[in-house]
């Protein structure tokens, strides 16, 4: 039996590529004329990207089509190429990002996202290049806090790859899963879907050159945290808590997660949010609604800095809901509190980088 290219191409024309609903030949996926050496055939198929969900099934279908339409005796080799360059491997992501800061809390409702947003804006106000990733896949809040709910990031071509361009506001580059899902619909995803979406926001985005990359993590300890630890070398973690004993108990768990022997991410310090209530009409008064200096005592117990005590002020909530975080209003006491926090973070990060080795990515060990 004599093989020739048209025979191979005719067989490949019977295989439909699900991505285009057309056959491989019509889709322009056969990258070169099939090479033939006796009964050996080599076909090169070009896919849009290395993460193509139809890659394996299409390769198998192409091989089966050649065997079915020509002969089972044909020795088939199918190589793959990609129109866009593959994603860099873990460990080589974000090469131009100097410091990655995880803002974390043991429980929800302590103002972690508020602290993340205002910290990012305050760092930008100090002149640093800042990125902010809303890593709370199931409860994204950054689009609302930055008043960019209607924004839809677009893809840009860079170095042979299509990358998501972050939204930029208040001097901060921002991405959130909230830009890609219906805000009025619950995100019903299994863990694998959520972690894949998170990896895309990290690895397939044009974050560029950053001094600080802030990760607004979801509350508690979950798959999302593990994905972040396995994907990025986190410089350090900032733990947010209220002075309340229940919140402090959960904050201890958050600290333990990062200090775990297999993780070893330095704790940069604690932020006591809602430290006291100050009414607008009595700015000198302090009312300790959730207890007094609980975070300060925990910081001393854990031998870690207390980076800031943020008062409970009605304007913080209102400004966040209005899409103009408190740090934007330069002349307020609250904005100054967040600037002080940003300066404290810069100081502890510089100290950490001088005295400690870079964090290693948590390795995934396959049994």
Secondary structure, 3 states (H helix, E strand, C coil): CCCCHHHHHHHHCCCEECCCCEECCCCCCECCCCEEECCEEEEEEEECCCCCCCHHHHHHHHHHHHHHHCCCCCEEEEEEEECCCCCCCCCCCCCCEEEEEEEECCCCCCCHHHHHHHHHHHHHHCCCCEEEEECCCCCCCHHHHCCCCCCCCCEEEECCEEEECCEEECCEEEEEHHHCCCCCCCCCCCHHHHHHHHHHHHHCECCCCEEEEEEECCCCCCHHHHHHHHHCCCCEEEEEECCCHHHHHHHHHHHHHHHCCCCCCCEEEEEEEEEEECCHHHCCCCECCCCCCHHHHHHHHCCCCEEEEEEECHHHHHHHHCCCCHHHCCCCHHHHHHHHHHHHHHHHHHHHHHHCCCCCCCCCCCC
